[in-house]
């Protein structure tokens, strides 16, 4: 019925939906009325140029994270212009705690040559990331690899070879969990949101491990909460970053640490 002129619909000139379609619509409306997020009900959601599969196995991709992906792409572009620290071959990026694979998929979709290694400790989220990788055109999909593990554990082979480390880590403190919207607490994975007692644990893990994999001149791009900006810059500098700043999201809030070594 979509795309039909209103006059034809009102005149009954267009057949109505099938019983199967009507039943499915009612089922989905019931799920939404029951409090399930719209993104889960639809099963797909947009992220930059992509349409990704989404469900309760990982966080739904959010506009703030689109900005993080954009900063990672900008860092890759800067490395392309400068020649990077590579002797040869395409640039390499690592997406830590990839979740649905949104950032990793965006990188291979929008950069013509980058090789991306996405790391995820949660098996269910890792499966979702693989499903999203499989929806990419083959030239892009073949440049994305999903590995199992926590943070830098599965990256021993990339020591000194990575141009950009990007991550949307958990960055809530445990004490913040009870005050979150009930929909978030019921449908989003706890481990993808809560980092630990302070909320900085995930950010600190990314910054502490990055120097071991970055090529000379490499960059780290990390999503964070606005009130963590100052602490994140200081953590980056303590790990030897030669430059560190926090960029704003589309709402003007401090959201994305960009640090360079």
ZINOR-V312356 format. One record per residue. N is the residue number from 1. PSI is psi in whole degrees, 0 to 359 (* if undefined). Layout:
# ZINOR-V312356
n,psi
N,PSI
N,PSI
This chain:
# ZINOR-V312356
n,psi
1,340
2,141
3,359
4,144
5,144
6,322
7,321
8,323
9,315
10,329
11,356
12,20
13,351
14,129
15,143
16,174
17,153
18,166
19,323
20,315
21,321
22,318
23,320
24,319
25,315
26,322
27,317
28,321
29,320
30,319
31,318
32,318
33,335
34,1
35,356
36,139
37,145
38,321
39,320
40,322
41,317
42,329
43,354
44,152
45,149
46,147
47,110
48,243
49,0
50,160
51,117
52,153
53,136
54,145
55,192
56,0
57,341
58,169
59,145
60,131
61,133
62,158
63,325
64,323
65,336
66,323
67,320
68,315
69,320
70,321
71,323
72,319
73,321
74,320
75,321
76,318
77,320
78,323
79,323
80,316
81,318
82,345
83,346
84,189
85,12
86,148
87,322
88,174
89,171
90,163
91,158
92,132
93,151
94,131
95,108
96,132
97,54
98,337
99,240
100,351
101,11
102,308
103,312
104,316
105,320
106,322
107,312
108,337
109,322
110,346
111,132
112,340
113,349
114,141
115,129
116,132
117,117
118,131
119,134
120,131
121,331
122,124
123,318
124,316
125,321
126,321
127,319
128,318
129,320
130,321
131,320
132,324
133,319
134,342
135,350
136,155
137,144
138,318
139,326
140,316
141,324
142,346
143,6
144,127
145,133
146,125
147,149
148,135
149,175
150,123
151,243
152,2
153,316
154,23
155,24
156,329
157,353
158,14
159,124
160,11
161,1
162,133
163,322
164,129
165,125
166,147
167,141
168,81
169,166
170,136
171,22
172,148
173,151
174,326
175,343
176,340
177,311
178,334
179,355
180,157
181,142
182,327
183,318
184,313
185,330
186,329
187,345
188,143
189,129
190,313
191,341
192,348
193,317
194,123
195,328
196,199
197,323
198,336
199,348
200,357
201,317
202,316
203,318
204,321
205,318
206,313
207,327
208,324
209,340
210,317
211,334
212,342
213,341
214,141
215,161
216,131
217,6
218,168
219,155
220,133
221,120
222,132
223,146
224,173
225,148
226,323
227,359
228,0
229,308
230,317
231,322
232,319
233,317
234,320
235,319
236,317
237,323
238,334
239,9
240,9
241,135
242,342
243,142
244,132
245,162
246,124
247,159
248,154
249,188
250,339
251,4
252,10
253,144
254,123
255,336
256,114
257,130
258,114
259,144
260,142
261,*
